[in-house]
Amino acid sequence: MNLAQKSTENVEYMIEKIKEKLKVLNFGAIKPSHFDEEMYEELKDIYDLVMKKNHFSPNEMQALAEELGNLRKK
């Protein structure tokens, strides 16, 4: 998968991987359809950060959730 290219499929892939890594319990709260390609670079930055780390503090989890919320379509 080439995440350097903006596409709906890549957005879906990154969101699903972020949810898996963060062990998001409320899966309905984060759906790929909530995001579009306009925020691709920001989403990719979050994806890269999440994939690099093995453990997240509660504060980090909260910050990531807030950032994802900020990227959602209005």
C-alpha positions as CSV (number, residue, x, y, z in Angstrom):
1,M,0.0,0.0,0.0
2,N,1.4,3.4,-1.0
3,L,0.3,5.8,1.6
4,A,2.1,8.7,-0.2
5,Q,-0.9,8.9,-2.5
6,K,-4.1,10.6,-1.4
7,S,-7.0,8.3,-1.8
8,T,-10.2,7.3,-0.1
9,E,-8.8,3.7,0.2
10,N,-5.7,5.0,2.0
11,V,-7.8,7.1,4.4
12,E,-9.9,4.0,5.2
13,Y,-6.7,1.9,5.7
14,M,-5.1,4.4,8.1
15,I,-8.2,4.9,10.2
16,E,-8.7,1.2,10.6
17,K,-5.0,0.7,11.6
18,I,-5.2,3.6,14.1
19,K,-8.3,2.1,15.6
20,E,-6.6,-1.4,15.9
21,K,-3.4,0.0,17.4
22,L,-5.2,2.3,19.9
23,K,-7.7,-0.5,20.7
24,V,-10.5,1.9,20.3
25,L,-13.5,0.5,22.1
26,N,-16.2,2.7,20.6
27,F,-15.6,1.8,16.9
28,G,-18.7,3.8,15.8
29,A,-17.0,7.0,17.0
30,I,-14.3,6.7,14.4
31,K,-15.3,5.8,10.9
32,P,-13.4,6.3,7.7
33,S,-16.4,8.1,6.2
34,H,-15.9,10.9,8.8
35,F,-12.7,11.9,7.0
36,D,-11.9,13.1,3.6
37,E,-8.8,13.6,1.5
38,E,-8.5,17.3,2.4
39,M,-7.0,16.4,5.7
40,Y,-4.9,13.6,4.3
41,E,-1.5,15.0,5.4
42,E,-2.7,15.5,9.0
43,L,-4.2,12.1,9.1
44,K,-1.0,10.6,7.7
45,D,1.0,12.4,10.5
46,I,-1.2,10.9,13.2
47,Y,-1.0,7.5,11.5
48,D,2.8,7.6,11.4
49,L,3.0,8.6,15.1
50,V,0.6,5.9,16.2
51,M,2.4,3.2,14.2
52,K,5.8,4.2,15.7
53,K,4.8,3.8,19.4
54,N,4.0,0.7,21.3
55,H,2.3,2.3,24.3
56,F,0.2,5.3,24.9
57,S,-0.5,7.1,28.1
58,P,-4.1,8.2,28.9
59,N,-3.1,11.8,28.1
60,E,-1.7,10.7,24.7
61,M,-4.9,8.7,23.9
62,Q,-7.0,11.8,24.8
63,A,-4.9,14.1,22.6
64,L,-5.0,11.6,19.7
65,A,-8.8,11.3,20.0
66,E,-9.1,15.1,20.1
67,E,-6.9,15.5,17.0
68,L,-8.9,12.9,15.1
69,G,-12.1,14.7,16.2
70,N,-10.7,18.0,14.8
71,L,-10.0,16.3,11.4
72,R,-13.5,15.0,11.0
73,K,-15.7,16.4,8.2
74,K,-17.8,19.3,9.4
